[in-house]
């Protein structure tokens, strides 16, 4: 029996800043996981990965990550490593947790 | 200190220029990431979890004030105002931007520094005893040899694509502070029966997935034979080391699978061949290197300031007890500056702290600083009479933590707070342990204890050789920590043994506390150290203390 499909989003690092980024519905990237576009089928994952990998001039190391879905429909990480990537290190208030403005990217 | 020759200078400047052009070509799309990645790694630039990371070589851990000030400048101008000193005596910046890296490398070249061979399957930065040239127990300063090895290994055309990375450590003292037995090659400076200086050569040590204590390949190698013998070891490894499996590619596996005697025979055979091509280094080179590391002109003026301050100031006395080591000149002391304040990140220094350290080195320390593999900074030559002033300045800068060699002097790798390879976090574990034992006020009573934490099996935090080692793993999507006991990174090197099942993050500190409590209960006297107790009694009393509930459950 085929394993049940788990919704996924595409993540990568920004080539210039190194920061974690997430692929949005319009094929551009956000620094915030909440803005990531959710793939609901293996085919959608493939298509989105192709879009991501078509941008080698601005991103590095795109991959699909499994997620959980919040009550408001936004994606949330389902592993601690991905959770850390949404936020930054725990020893200093650096990285995303400090950089993301209320308006978002 | 060694000063760059014209050759060194132009080599480093050329590499900066090459990398500048490589970055430009990556940005304009001429280079793909697959093409660019090996080039950036050759220049110490990693892409980590949240950002790029630049790893800068500090050859054999030696810095002068100008270099330390430049690191502070880089931290302020292109990073977030701090740097992280590593267990390989290097420094890492955690937040550089790709476009700025060529500028950073240029700024490093201005003070004779670089990030070359800090990554990749090549001979990495040669590490050395951080007390080199100062220690009372030293036979000979290992740094002229370390510098010779740096020159030999830098851009060595044959050894840029070894089966795997290759690490060399050297000590000139019988008390091994450089963990030589856990390196691909460890060199110990010794003298033969005739009193001639040479090296004991240890090969095939290493930590990581398959920890091993190195094997003695040569009990005595005459000094003049060093380079052909090193060349022989590397050639045997380069030809025979496994390239089919990354996890079996280090020389320790080759030595282990082939057998020590067999490998020794291969090396000796290659050595005879290599000796034909290697003349001993020319006398002027050897003399030049020795002159570069000649001891400073010591000031032996007598003064009672040191003794007086100790009798009047309990905090200073306590600092001296742990942080000042015996210098070969009785009028001097070696001051270890702890980068482990309670609750802080092991190995981190702010740019302001770096400047304070540089100033102190210049004013009181013959312009010398060292980075230790234990992630502290050393002022190797401080006149005892000046130590009270140094202490006062350190205190002002938040650098006077008196814990060297004690429980809170913890080694920790960056772990999953930064590292892309990590399977769990290390830094918060170190912070929690230090904070908890600060509350208990037990540290001095516990005495010498080395806790070492790695956030993955690669063991950058040297957990295998910690008296108490902690390894962070991902167990079914949750951070989980295994404990090893009885490890030792000194001349009596031993790999620690796992206690049993790991602990969830919230159960780890209580487990460490239980281990310490058990130690305090079973030690013969206050002088019997944790490691001595472990060697006397084994793991049993500690296992009983941390797996109590399970034992009770079984009994029920």
Boltz contact constraints between the chains, C-beta under 6 A:
constraints:
  - contact:
      token1: [A, 13]
      token2: [B, 47]
      max_distance: 6.0
  - contact:
      token1: [A, 16]
      token2: [B, 98]
      max_distance: 6.0
  - contact:
      token1: [A, 17]
      token2: [B, 97]
      max_distance: 6.0
  - contact:
      token1: [A, 18]
      token2: [B, 47]
      max_distance: 6.0
  - contact:
      token1: [A, 18]
      token2: [B, 51]
      max_distance: 6.0
  - contact:
      token1: [A, 18]
      token2: [B, 52]
      max_distance: 6.0
  - contact:
      token1: [A, 56]
      token2: [B, 32]
      max_distance: 6.0
  - contact:
      token1: [A, 57]
      token2: [B, 29]
      max_distance: 6.0
  - contact:
      token1: [A, 60]
      token2: [B, 33]
      max_distance: 6.0
  - contact:
      token1: [A, 79]
      token2: [B, 477]
      max_distance: 6.0
  - contact:
      token1: [A, 84]
      token2: [B, 416]
      max_distance: 6.0
  - contact:
      token1: [A, 88]
      token2: [B, 50]
      max_distance: 6.0
  - contact:
      token1: [A, 89]
      token2: [B, 417]
      max_distance: 6.0
  - contact:
      token1: [A, 89]
      token2: [B, 418]
      max_distance: 6.0
  - contact:
      token1: [A, 90]
      token2: [B, 417]
      max_distance: 6.0
  - contact:
      token1: [A, 90]
      token2: [B, 428]
      max_distance: 6.0
  - contact:
      token1: [A, 91]
      token2: [B, 345]
      max_distance: 6.0
  - contact:
      token1: [A, 91]
      token2: [B, 417]
      max_distance: 6.0
  - contact:
      token1: [A, 91]
      token2: [B, 427]
      max_distance: 6.0
  - contact:
      token1: [A, 94]
      token2: [B, 80]
      max_distance: 6.0
  - contact:
      token1: [A, 95]
      token2: [B, 50]
      max_distance: 6.0
